Amino acid sequence: MRHCDVIVVGGGPAGASAARRLRQGGADVLVLDKEPFPRHKLCAGWITPEVVHDVGLDPASYPDRFLSFRRLHWHLKGLHLPIPCVQHSIRRFEFDAWLLRESGAPVEVHTVRQIDRDGDDYVIDGQFRCKYLIGAGGTGCPVHRQLFRQAQPRVRALQTVTLELEFEHQWRDGDCHLWFFEDGLPGYSWYVPKARGWLNVGIGGMAQRLKGRGEDIWLHWHRFAHRLEKRFGIRIDVEPSGYSYYVRGPIDAVRLDNAFLTGDAAGLATRDLCEGIGPAVRSGMRAADAVLHGHAYDLSDVTGSSMGGGWISRMIDWGFTRGIGRPGMVAAAVR
Ligand SMILES: Cc1cc2nc3c(=O)[nH]c(=O)nc-3n(C[C@H](O)[C@H](O)[C@H](O)COP(=O)(O)OP(=O)(O)OC[C@H]3O[C@@H](n4cnc5c(N)ncnc54)[C@H](O)[C@@H]3O)c2cc1C
């Protein structure tokens, strides 16, 4: 049996950030992930300046693809708003492997199935033993499933469903585009260019609202693919892949005893743009702080809104989860 102070289940942004901080603080930490890195992760790979700061990424020395956008193009019910900004894109395949490597933590490829208590310790699959356990295994995290399912239940109304493709493409438009509520979608679609000729396109919406309308995300995908061809001349003839995760709801029980939930395992993605990398990184850091310093697990600086929580954030959140979609509803939401 392998013993350590802390076991982190999942080596994505949440787990790698927790592991890095724990290593810096001198803890004996082990990361378990079911996949060897680099591993494929469905994600548009848009990151904010806060993420760049939190993970200590220096664009000049980062070894992989990193692109900065100077404009974010919002498309909303026929309106086109080019918003000046500084935002970035990475490829998750590369970024997550870099982040985990930078953590300096030992990593074992292991699919966590069973978690038991033995006195004050957690025992994983009869093979690993630790005092502190950090759940960073994404939507299907076994730490959530085994220890938190009742205390921190998933909220169906906050579940997103997504489809996306990432492929080599010599794009001409190097800005990011977002289309909100097209054809009644309770969500948005995106075009996110990556450095050195890669592109990510995708679509996401609230699963329960789509179901309530008798639609599925594929219907919207086909319409989106048609728009991409018309607007950018991009012809999509490969099937996209899908994934589901939860945007932020109540976070009353993200720590039980010495077990913590971080990132998607806790359902921390923002309500307005479904941004999950930043909340994953920050929550991983805060879980590590709680372990290292005996603090409470404090998520007060993990934002639930990418756009500051003002009326635009609230309108979009309202539109995703409740109303906008049908023509005319934007105006109603703003009032
Ligand atoms: C299509 C799509 C587009 C997105 N676009 C963006 C975006 O542009 N920007 C943004 O900020 N967010 C985006 N998100 C959200 C973002 O990808 C997630 O919120 C983020 O990856 C959460 O990080 P995490 O570390 O919590 O989980 P993950 O990145 O999912 O990592 C979890 C890790 O746990 C491992 N694991 C799972 N189960 C087990 C097990 N039983 N045993 C061991 N290991 C296990 C997995 O292999 C994985 O490596 C997007 C999501 C999707 C689906």
The ligand as an SDF file (V2000), in Angstrom:
LIG
                    3D

 53 58  0  0  0  0  0  0  0  0999 V2000
  -16.8580   21.5230  -25.0700 C   0  0  0  0  0  0  0  0  0  0  0  0
  -16.3550   22.2860  -23.8770 C   0  0  0  0  0  0  0  0  0  0  0  0
  -15.7720   23.5390  -24.0410 C   0  0  0  0  0  0  0  0  0  0  0  0
  -15.2630   24.2370  -22.9440 C   0  0  0  0  0  0  0  0  0  0  0  0
  -14.6400   25.4200  -23.1630 N   0  0  0  0  0  0  0  0  0  0  0  0
  -14.0800   26.0780  -22.1230 C   0  0  0  0  0  0  0  0  0  0  0  0
  -13.2820   27.2370  -22.3540 C   0  0  0  0  0  0  0  0  0  0  0  0
  -13.0500   27.6510  -23.4860 O   0  0  0  0  0  0  0  0  0  0  0  0
  -12.7620   27.8740  -21.2830 N   0  0  0  0  0  0  0  0  0  0  0  0
  -12.9800   27.4430  -19.9970 C   0  0  0  0  0  0  0  0  0  0  0  0
  -12.5070   28.0840  -19.0630 O   0  0  0  0  0  0  0  0  0  0  0  0
  -13.7020   26.3130  -19.7560 N   0  0  0  0  0  0  0  0  0  0  0  0
  -14.2300   25.6080  -20.7850 C   0  0  0  0  0  0  0  0  0  0  0  0
  -14.8840   24.4420  -20.5630 N   0  0  0  0  0  0  0  0  0  0  0  0
  -14.9610   23.9230  -19.1920 C   0  0  0  0  0  0  0  0  0  0  0  0
  -13.6300   23.2890  -18.7840 C   0  0  0  0  0  0  0  0  0  0  0  0
  -13.1730   22.4080  -19.7790 O   0  0  0  0  0  0  0  0  0  0  0  0
  -13.7560   22.5410  -17.4520 C   0  0  0  0  0  0  0  0  0  0  0  0
  -14.5000   23.3080  -16.5530 O   0  0  0  0  0  0  0  0  0  0  0  0
  -12.3750   22.2330  -16.8670 C   0  0  0  0  0  0  0  0  0  0  0  0
  -11.6950   21.2930  -17.6590 O   0  0  0  0  0  0  0  0  0  0  0  0
  -12.4860   21.6760  -15.4490 C   0  0  0  0  0  0  0  0  0  0  0  0
  -11.2170   21.2490  -15.0190 O   0  0  0  0  0  0  0  0  0  0  0  0
  -11.0790   20.0750  -13.9370 P   0  0  0  0  0  0  0  0  0  0  0  0
   -9.6400   19.9880  -13.6170 O   0  0  0  0  0  0  0  0  0  0  0  0
  -12.0720   20.2760  -12.8640 O   0  0  0  0  0  0  0  0  0  0  0  0
  -11.5760   18.7480  -14.6970 O   0  0  0  0  0  0  0  0  0  0  0  0
  -10.9950   18.0070  -15.9870 P   0  0  0  0  0  0  0  0  0  0  0  0
  -10.2260   18.9230  -16.8260 O   0  0  0  0  0  0  0  0  0  0  0  0
  -12.1680   17.3020  -16.5700 O   0  0  0  0  0  0  0  0  0  0  0  0
   -9.9820   16.9300  -15.3880 O   0  0  0  0  0  0  0  0  0  0  0  0
  -10.4610   15.8160  -14.6860 C   0  0  0  0  0  0  0  0  0  0  0  0
   -9.4070   14.7270  -14.7240 C   0  0  0  0  0  0  0  0  0  0  0  0
   -9.8530   13.6610  -13.8730 O   0  0  0  0  0  0  0  0  0  0  0  0
   -9.5440   12.4170  -14.4840 C   0  0  0  0  0  0  0  0  0  0  0  0
  -10.4600   11.3950  -13.9340 N   0  0  0  0  0  0  0  0  0  0  0  0
  -11.8020   11.3190  -14.1140 C   0  0  0  0  0  0  0  0  0  0  0  0
  -12.2870   10.2300  -13.4950 N   0  0  0  0  0  0  0  0  0  0  0  0
  -11.2250    9.6210  -12.8980 C   0  0  0  0  0  0  0  0  0  0  0  0
  -11.0850    8.4390  -12.1080 C   0  0  0  0  0  0  0  0  0  0  0  0
  -12.1300    7.6630  -11.8090 N   0  0  0  0  0  0  0  0  0  0  0  0
   -9.8500    8.1060  -11.6650 N   0  0  0  0  0  0  0  0  0  0  0  0
   -8.7720    8.8760  -11.9700 C   0  0  0  0  0  0  0  0  0  0  0  0
   -8.8550    9.9900  -12.7320 N   0  0  0  0  0  0  0  0  0  0  0  0
  -10.0670   10.3620  -13.1770 C   0  0  0  0  0  0  0  0  0  0  0  0
   -9.7340   12.6830  -15.9660 C   0  0  0  0  0  0  0  0  0  0  0  0
   -8.9980   11.7690  -16.7710 O   0  0  0  0  0  0  0  0  0  0  0  0
   -9.2200   14.1240  -16.1010 C   0  0  0  0  0  0  0  0  0  0  0  0
   -7.8530   14.1720  -16.4870 O   0  0  0  0  0  0  0  0  0  0  0  0
  -15.3920   23.7070  -21.6380 C   0  0  0  0  0  0  0  0  0  0  0  0
  -15.9840   22.4570  -21.4650 C   0  0  0  0  0  0  0  0  0  0  0  0
  -16.4400   21.7450  -22.5740 C   0  0  0  0  0  0  0  0  0  0  0  0
  -17.0360   20.3780  -22.3700 C   0  0  0  0  0  0  0  0  0  0  0  0
  1  2  1  0
  2  3  1  0
  2 52  2  0
  3  4  2  0
  4  5  1  0
  4 50  1  0
  5  6  2  0
  6  7  1  0
  6 13  1  0
  7  8  2  0
  7  9  1  0
  9 10  1  0
 10 11  2  0
 10 12  1  0
 12 13  2  0
 13 14  1  0
 14 15  1  0
 14 50  1  0
 15 16  1  0
 16 17  1  0
 16 18  1  0
 18 19  1  0
 18 20  1  0
 20 21  1  0
 20 22  1  0
 22 23  1  0
 23 24  1  0
 24 25  2  0
 24 26  1  0
 24 27  1  0
 27 28  1  0
 28 29  2  0
 28 30  1  0
 28 31  1  0
 31 32  1  0
 32 33  1  0
 33 34  1  0
 33 48  1  0
 34 35  1  0
 35 36  1  0
 35 46  1  0
 36 37  1  0
 36 45  1  0
 37 38  2  0
 38 39  1  0
 39 40  1  0
 39 45  2  0
 40 41  1  0
 40 42  2  0
 42 43  1  0
 43 44  2  0
 44 45  1  0
 46 47  1  0
 46 48  1  0
 48 49  1  0
 50 51  2  0
 51 52  1  0
 52 53  1  0
M  END
$$$$
